[in-house]
Amino acid sequence: MPGISLVISPSLHRQKAIDSFDLLKHRDKFDVKYLIDTININAAFCGYDGYPFHSIDRSDQLIFVEGLVYNLTDDELAKRFSEIAVRFRANDNYDKYIREFMSGADGDFLVLIYLKDANRILFFNDRWGRLPLYYTNSAQLLVLSREVKFIIDWIPSIRLDKFAMAEFLTLEYLLGHKTFFKDIHRLKPASIISATIDNDGIRADIECGILPVSCRFDGGNITRRQAAGQYLELFRQSLETRAEKIENIGLSLTADLSGGYDTRAVFAGLCESGIDFTPCADRLVTGDETETARQLARKYDKDLAVIEAEHPVDDLAGMTRILSITDGLINCLIDTSCFYDDLERENKITGSFANFKGYGGEFIRRVYMPKRGYATLAEAIIDDGFN
């Protein structure tokens, strides 16, 4: 998975860090950009052409942003992050400024600030934790990464979390900040990690959930229709700001379109907003919905790109590799089918692009129904028997 990874240790082995970063290059198009290379801190970004990041490298500090903030310009971001860096250096209520930034920033982002002379790092994510990040922390080791397996390379022992495994087998989702491993955690939304390193060890502070989510409504007495109108306006705004930012960084736009209501809503919103995009329909391993997609596309006179890929679910070695890339956090059928669908989309769509998906509501866990009587494992997988 593209993204940032960081290792802090008083006894850091530089070559091991380089080897670990290289293991993140799961595709030929991936490249590693080294961000920090000191005696006890190594950080790198693994990405590809079109994957968004922004870097401000000065003599005394490095500011690195993975992802996008849709409602602020690069100049506005540089000003806000520089102010946070000044407050962090002075230990002057920097968490307050991060909280204010998180509250007003609409985006999917991870921010790393490194004070070079003080050998201190500051790290925070967006309000909703949209870009998954994992970490392990002890007196002698702090590792952050978008991939769990990168962290496994560094922890002294591997201990499985049986409760997490039971949750995933039951729900196909891990609750809270758990992973499959006891010493590795997912960073919660709206969280801050700060750390200082010297020869004696690491002093790290992790503040989680600094912007609590409240479901209390303070908007007065409004009707259901008025509430729906407000949601619709927010939906349109989010589509337009994202499309504008994507265009500004030189990417084209595609959007999934299937028989599901989630992709239909995104498709209609893009069309009604006059946004230029290419609707794409996959011949899904679970069923062909392209004819429904064609009918929907014709309503707005849009040309539909049909993505037809092979889904070799009988290739267990290939499936194992794909499961490893995604840290085993998605079931093997969806993993494999989406991987090959995405490869075929890259072949069919010219240039770099961003893709809008649906809301994913169809992945809400249904009641488990035991299945049996399959002749092969591949037959069970294709029938959703392991989901």
N, C-alpha and C positions, 0 to 999 in steps of 0.2 A: 504494500500500500504506500502511495506517496506520502511524504510528510517529514516532519522534524523528529530527530532523535538526539538525545543528549546523555552523556555519562560524566558523573563527577565522582572522583575517588582520590584519596591521598596517595594510593599506590596504583595509579592508572597505567595500564600497559597500552601504549600508543598503537602498536601493531595490531593488538587484539581489537581495539576500537575501529581501526581501518577495515579489518576483516569483517567485523560485525556490520559496519555501514555497507560494505559491498554486498552482503547477503540480502540487503533490502532491494536490490535491483532485480526484481522478478521478471521484468520485461526488457527486451533489448533497447527500447526507447527510454528507459529510466537512466538518469544520471545523478551522481552524488555531488553536491556542492558543500564543501567544508566551511563551517561558520566559525568555530572556535577550536583552536589547537594549542593548548597550553600543557604544562606538566601534569595538571590534575583535572582539566576539563576538556572534553572533546564533544563537539556538536556538529551535526551535518544535516542537510536537507536533501531528501531523495525526491526527485520530481521528473517531469518531462515537459516538452514544449507545449505551452498553453496552460499548464497547471499554475494557478495564481500564487505569487508570493511577492513581498516587497521588502527591500533591505536598505537600511541606513547605516553605513559603516563610517564612524568617525574615529579620531585618534584616541579618545577616552572611552568610547562606548559603541556597542553594536545593538541596533534595534532590528529585529527580524519578525516579519508578519507572514504567517501562512494563511491562505484563504483570502476572503474578500469582506470588506465593509461597504455596504451598498449605498448608504446615505451620507458618506463623507468622502471628500476628495483626498488625493495623496498628500497635498499640502496641509490640509486640515488634520489628517492622521499624524503627519510628521510633527506638527505643533503639539498635538495632544500627547503623543508618546514621549516627546522630548521633555514636556512638563512633568510627566510621571517619572521619567528617569531622574530629573533634578530632585524631585521629592524623595525618590528612593535613595539617592545618594546621601541626602541629608536626614533620612529616617523621619521625614516630616509628613505624617498622615498620607502616605502614598496610597494606602488602601482606599481612602476616601475618594481620591481622584480616579482610581481604577473603577470603583463602584459607580461613579458618575458617568464614566465612559461606557461601561457595560450597559447602563440603564438607557443610554441614548443611541447606542450603536446597533444598527440593524445589519447583521452579518453572520458569517460562519468563519471564525478565525481563532488562531492561536498566536500569542505574542510573547516573544523572548527579548528581554533587555539584559545586556551583559555589560557591567562596569569593568573595563579592562584593568585599570590600575588597582581597584579594590578587590578584584577577583570575586565579584558577587553577581548572582543571577536573579532575575525576576521573571516569572512566567505566569500568564493568566489566559483563560479561555473566554468564550462569549457567554452571554447570559444563559443560553440553553444548552451549552456543551455540544454543539452540533457536529464538531469534528472530534471523534473519539480519541482520547489520549490516555495512556496507561503509565503507571509509575511504580517503582519500589523505592523505599527510603529506609536508611539505617544510619548509624553514626559514621560508617565508613563507605557508604555507597548511596548515591542518588542517581536513578536512571529514569528518563522520560522517553516515551516513544509512541508513535502511532501504531506500533505492532507489538503484541505481547511476546512473540518469539524473539524479538531483539533483546528484550529484558531478560528472558530465560537464559540467554548467553552469559549473563553477569551475576545472577544470584547464586549464592554458595550451595543451595540445595533446592530441589524441586519438590514441593508438597502440594498434592491435589486437594482442592476444596470439594468435598463430597456433597455439601449442601448446594453449591453452585452447579455441580453436575446434575443433581436431581432436579433443580429448577429448570435447567435447559432441556432435559429430557421431557419434562412435563409441559413447559410453556414455550420452548424454543426461544427463551429470552432469559438474561441474567438480571435479577433485580438489584437495585442499589448500585454500589460501586464494586461489586464482586467480579472476579474473573474465575477461570478454572483453577487458578493457583493461589494459595493462601497468602503469599507475600507480594502479589502483584494486584494492583487496584486500578479501577477506571477513575479518572479524575472527574469529580462531580461538576455539574454546570456552575458557572459563576464562581470559579475558584482561583486562588492565588497560591503560587509556590515561590518562596524566596529562600535563597541559600547563600552561605558564605563558606569558603573552603580554605583551610590552611593545613600545615603538616600534622596537626593534632586530630583533624577530622572535619566532619561536615556539620554545620549548624543550619538546619532546614526548618522552615515554618510553613505549614500548609493550612490555609484557611479555605474551607469548603462552603459553598452556598452563601456567598456574601450578599446576594440579592434573593431573598426568599420569595417563593411564588405564592401569591394569595388568590384564592378563588372568590373572594368577596367582591361584589359588584357595588360600585359607588357612583353609578351614572344616573341615579334618579329613577323615576318611573317612566319607562318607555315601553312601547308595545313590542310584540314579537316581530312584527314587520319592520319596525324601526331598528331593532337589534340586528335583524338579518341585513338591513341596509348598511349598517356600520361595518359588519363583517365583510360584506361585499366590497365596500370602499377600501378597507384594509387589504383585501385580497388583490384588488386592482393595483393599488399602490405598490405592493410587494412585487408583483409581476413586472411593473414598469421600471422600478428602480433596479431590479436585477437585470432585466434586458438591457437597460441603458449602460450599466456597468460592464456587462459582458461585451457589448459592442465596443465600448471605449478601450478595452484591453485587446481587441482584435480577434475575438472569437465569434464564430457563427453560432446559431442556436437551433437545437433540435428539441422535440418534445415527444414523449411516449404517447401513443394513442392505442387503446385496446377497447374491449367491451366493458371495462370497469367504469364506474361513475367517477372515480378519482381522476383518472387521466382525461375523461371527458370534460370535467370542470376546468382543469388546467388548459386544455385545448381551447375551450370556448373563451376563457379569460384572455388568452393570448390573442385570439382572433378579434374579439370585441375591442381590445386595446390597440389594434392595428400594428401589432409587433410582428416583424418579419421572422419567420422560423420555418423549419421543415418538420412536419409530423412524421413519426416513424412507428410502424407496427411490426412487432416480432411474431413469427410463427412459433408460438410458445410451445414448450415441451408438454405443457398441461392441456393444450388445445389451441386450435387455430381461430383467432378472433379477427383476422385481417379483413374479412368481408364486412363485418360490423364497422371496423375502422374506416374502410373505404366509403361507406355510406355517410359516416359522420364527416369525413373530410370533404365530400362533395357538397355538403350543406354550406360550407364556407369557401368553395372553389379552391381548395388546397390540394396540391399534388402530394400523394402519400408515398413515402419510401417504405417498401416492404423488406424487412430483414429476415432472411431465411438461412439459418445456420444448422449445422449438424450438432446433435446433442449426444455424444458418445457415452451414455451412462453405463455401458458395459466395460468401459476402460477404467478399471479400478485404480490403476497406477496414476492415470491422469487426474481422476477425481481426488485422489489423496493429495496430489500436488496443489490442486486448486483449493482444497480445504485448508491446506497449510498456509497458503497465501492470505486467506481471510481468518487465520487463527482459529478455525473450527467454530466460528460464531454464527454460521448460517448452515442450514441443513444441506446435504450433499446434492440434492436434486436442484434446488434453486441456485446454489453455488455454481454448479456445472453449466446449467442452461444459460444463466446470465453471463457467465464468462465468455462462452462461445458466441452468444448474441452480441455482446459488446465488441468482440473481435471483428465480427462480420459488419457491424455498424461502422467501425473505423475504416474498413475496406470500401464501404459503399459511399460514405459521406466524405467529400473532399475537404482537406484542411483541418485545423483544430476547431473544436466546437465544445460548447457546454450543453448538457442535456437536462431538460426539465422532466421530472417523473411525477407520478401521482402521489397520493398521500400514504399509500401503503396500507390502507385499511383492511385489505383482504388478508393481511398476515396476522390479524388478531387471532389468537389461538382458539380453535374450535374444540369441541369435546373429543377426546381421544377415543378412537374405535380400533381395537386390536384387529390386525389382519394376518391371515395365514394362508397356506396352501400354494405359495409361489414356488416355481421350479428353480428359479435362479435369483440371486441378489439383485441383478439388474432389473428383473421383472417387478420385484417389490419396490424398487426405487422409482421406476417410471409410473407406478400406480399410486405414488404418494404414500406407500406403506410405512416409510420410516419418518414421516413428518409428524 
